[in-house]
């Protein structure tokens, strides 16, 4: 990879497989599932678990494409690198890189805005103060060092996943012994499709793993494994959560709950669900941290390719983190978070992500059709995988627009 940035200090290659998996699982699970399962149950009814099955299957194809490309080209700004090799068009490479950075910044802004809302319900803290304070702390952590950032994100991920596993554990006995519904009715195909589209968004985040490539030990082996483990663990947890949720409470009740999983916990244990709500709040902070780290690496990688100002490619000589790229990411996130169009921005971020997925699958398909083999020891997916991933990503994007999501 040609380096255009000033300075010779490089990123710190310290992330192993466990840390990378926790990073990926943390951003993929996110805080969304704590509220999303109610919306999905409202659309698909008792078939809500199938929405996650379908969404997970669709996400797997793009995940396998990322696994192969990440193994072939373990670079920061992974999507930009993939398109550069696949299509050799600088404008397309730049568009993909900036699209990923934009989507990550918007996603982090939406999460921080949600964090401010939850915190405001617990304490009289103005939204701007909550957002600014949380963002400042997270930026300092990101600049502190990637090892520290990954460690903190990993700890929060364990708490976040632990909350979901706790819900599964306490609700499963009741779900097993509960009498089956007398009449679950015919499959609501339109609702199931819309629910699957929504559930697909819950899997978005695994792709962030690719942008940590230059800080990962043995990336050609570690990146594919981390992506596959992240998708597998997330799928199992999502499916189990959806199953116990619709068995514990009627889907229409779940859909009407502001905190559906807290309601499931209360129903199963008779205890207050505020602890589950607190975990959801912590999960939002984790999601924002992971996105800040990712966006900074994308900007750094673009600078390395001469597609962004060289200052963004600078690395702190001691901390070994892209400080200027992190600060620019923080400014963008703050601007989006303070805006009043978060719903529109969230939809735009999801659409951009799906379009990037389509381009990534198309890039791998182009490489395979040209007969360009990966390096020895790199991961390889069947050639039909990127083709299906391309169709699935475009299909979900169209489905989201048609469904009004």
Secondary structure, 3 states (H helix, E strand, C coil): CCCCCCCCCCCCCCECHHHHHHHHHHHHHCCHHHHHHHHHHHHHHHHHHHHHHHHHHHHHHHHHHHHHHHHHCCCCCHHHHHHHHHHCCHHHHHHHHHHHHHHHHHHHHHHHHHHHHHHHHHCCCCHHHHHHHHHHHHHHHHHHCHHHHHHHHHHHHHHHHHHHHHHHHHHHHHHHHCCCCCCCCCCCHHHHHHHHHHHHHHHCCHHHHHHHHHHECCHHHHHHHHHHHHHHHHHHHHHHHHHHHHHHCCHHHHHCCCCHHHHHHHHHHCCCCHHHHHHHHHHHHHHHHHHHHHHHHHHHHHHHCCCCCHHHHCCCCCCCCCHHHHHHHHHHHHHHHHCCCHHHHHHHHHHHHHHHHHHHHHHHHHHHHCCCCCCCCCCCCCHHHHHHHHHHHHHHHHHHHHHCC
